[in-house]
């Protein structure tokens, strides 16, 4: 009804105001129609035939108890299961049972994503790792990224300095081109390493989305930077061609005996 819910308990009608239906704002109360719910009686006036119920109080108390239990056992690094409650531009809120934790967009995937909805959606049950928590503010920071999926853990298993890799051109800068080495790791081909001749503009040689071969010249795991070179690869190919090219035939002078 307007303003709340009419609940029938043993032939007695009880009214629950909209503000006391939940601890969150409920825009649509129709979902409660024909549903069994629990609540507390907070007002009883037989003369006015007025009975008020409060579901919000029950929810708040139960969440507080669940939150207390959670913070007593929670630890940084612990893996917990939760349900995606809300998805925003900056991350996803996960219901851990009495406490909501936040997975920031940067902690949803090792790769680049434009919006959290690319990874999770409301209602998903997922496993997350606790990054930090504050029992006083009831704030919990979570991560959905798994250590074994860390591209900087995967990279040394696949490539080393000197290896030739196929990369995709992502974007141009005045000083070079950024390319995708493996999902989650971008590398830089400096403008001086794009060709074996002087390049004024990166776009004169490469195109966005183009796939090219390049040689890894440096991997810095501390700064998380990868440098590559097309020029070095071309130089190696030129040296290889020179080594494989047949030597020019030079006629040797005939011996004196042969001349005689």
Buried (B, 14 or more C-beta within 10 A) or exposed (E): EEEBBEBEEEEEEBBBBBEBBBBEEBEEBEEBEEEEEEBBEBEEEEEEEEBBBBBBBBBEEBBEEBBEEBBEEBEEEEEBEBBBBEBEEEBBBBBBBBBBBBBBBEBBBBBEEEEBBEBBEEEBEBEBBBBEBEBEEBEBBBBBBEEEEEBBEBBEEEBEEEEBBEBEBBEBEEEBBBBBBBEBBBBBBBBEBBBBEEBEEBEEBBEEEEEBEBBBBEBEEEEEEBBBBBBBBBEBEEEEEEEEEEEEEEEEEEEEEEEE
